[in-house]
Amino acid sequence: VNPVDLRLYGIVDPAVGRGRDLGALALEAVAGGCTLVQYRDKQAVTRAAVEQARALKAALDGTGVPLLVNDRVDVALAAGADGVHLGRDDMHPADARRLLGEDAVIGVTLKSAADADGLAGLPVDYGCVGGVFATASKPNPDPPIGLGGLAALVARARAARRLPVGAIAGIDAANAAFVIAAGADGVAVISALFAADDVAAAARDLRGIVDRSLASRGALA
Amino acid sequence: VNPVDLRLYGIVDPAVGRGRDLGALALEAVAGGCTLVQYRDKQAVTRAAVEQARALKAALDGTGVPLLVNDRVDVALAAGADGVHLGRDDMHPADARRLLGEDAVIGVTLKSAADADGLAGLPVDYGCVGGVFATASKPNPDPPIGLGGLAALVARARAARRLPVGAIAGIDAANAAFVIAAGADGVAVISALFAADDVAAAARDLRGIVDRSLASRGALA
């Protein structure tokens, strides 16, 4: 298992960035305290995705913040990214691990009790509970699971395997504290960071909430 | 450069196979004389594409006929396919070669004089002139180049580099002889093979035409 810091996981997607340069957006987010960056692009042709991933990797060079690629192991390999995030329709994590090697960071989406239980047998470094709140960033056929559903899935994932567990979908400065209180190790955000006018300020705000909530949870434990 | 036999290049695509099992279709095509198989699927999610490519590779096991994957280097790597076919929107051939290794077969589509000239600097094993005739198998924004355009691009590609050069788009038993007469080393076909009721018979027919046309061209040379 590779160490991974999920406290503020920023997902850059050209569908959300309002035409702004994704490398610049990612760097602003990192300047504000983003701990992990994912490049997600369901529309780009392969050659453009490789070029975009390379530009993101170059933008993050020297920050120490890893770049993961959503779904596409080929894009991650060609661009020298640090790993991939895989949903249930993406490459099986065992295949991805074989292709990317032991040092790559591989994460999976957890949407069901079966997904959480399945963590025990997968060569992955983190889980991210999906569909917590309603979101406009991605079409989601399932109803949101809410904070209760999140708490249950986090507990189930932790029982299956000791790995960092994040949370995604509709998370923003108004609900991030509750997400951490429900047990998540961090928040994965798209619109709350990258649709903001001031991405660095939005990141500082979110990271502050996460850090304070993690500290409170630690004090109560 | 890895040797590759383009005489009858069959491209299996679920959009064309009328719901029939792609592995069975590919095997029928090979039984009829198909010399190279490509798996093309622009709709499948990654996990399903890997499973389909694996099934195709297993179906072709022992036939000696290589399996290439359209566009997706990740799918080719995960499924243990023999290589990839790359268009201008797909991964750059130099990146694909680095990821797939020296033994992989890598081919590219040639649609313009610049593409043909560019063959000189690419680590690829064959070219395939695209858009020869009108086709229903794939949306194509460019007008067909016809036999005259094909002959010109084949000549230009051969001047750039000594590689096998195939041809694709709208090729069938009625025009395959002319395609070979125009200089191609073989024909790449989709509908003419995989929309047929008897795929093996269609392959035998096409392969016979290609072989006779190559022999006639050789006798004239």
Contacts between the chains, C-beta under 8 A, distances in Angstrom:
chain1	res1	chain2	res2	distance
A	45	B	89	3.7
A	45	B	90	7.2
A	46	B	71	5.8
A	46	B	72	7.5
A	46	B	89	6.6
A	46	B	90	4.9
A	46	B	91	5.0
A	47	B	88	7.5
A	47	B	89	5.6
A	47	B	90	6.1
A	47	B	91	6.2
A	47	B	92	6.2
A	48	B	89	7.5
A	50	B	91	6.1
A	50	B	92	7.2
A	50	B	95	6.4
A	71	B	46	5.9
A	72	B	46	7.5
A	72	B	74	6.3
A	73	B	74	4.1
A	73	B	77	7.5
A	73	B	78	7.5
A	74	B	72	6.3
A	74	B	73	4.1
A	74	B	74	3.7
A	74	B	75	7.9
A	74	B	77	7.6
A	74	B	91	6.4
A	74	B	99	7.1
A	75	B	74	7.9
A	77	B	73	7.5
A	77	B	74	7.6
A	77	B	99	5.3
A	78	B	73	7.5
A	78	B	91	6.1
A	78	B	95	4.3
A	78	B	96	8.0
A	78	B	98	7.8
A	78	B	99	6.4
A	88	B	47	7.4
A	89	B	45	3.7
A	89	B	46	6.6
A	89	B	47	5.6
A	89	B	48	7.5
A	90	B	45	7.2
A	90	B	46	4.9
A	90	B	47	6.1
A	91	B	46	5.0
A	91	B	47	6.1
A	91	B	50	6.1
A	91	B	74	6.4
A	91	B	78	6.1
A	92	B	47	6.1
A	92	B	50	7.2
A	95	B	50	6.4
A	95	B	78	4.4
A	96	B	78	8.0
A	98	B	78	7.7
A	99	B	74	7.1
A	99	B	77	5.3
A	99	B	78	6.4
